[in-house]
């Protein structure tokens, strides 16, 4: 996905705060019966790994 530099966010603390303040997202998919929205929780372990880890 193209993201213009003016809208890019690279600060890790800001990105982590976004995940903490909005922990639920929607995965939108298209199938034979139309669009489907599935809730998807965002989990973050900020102290693991170089940038934090989302468990898989």
Protein Blocks (a to p, Z undefined) as FASTA:
>chain_A
ZZdfklpcfbfklmmmmmmmmmcccdddddfkocadddddddddfkgojkopadZZ
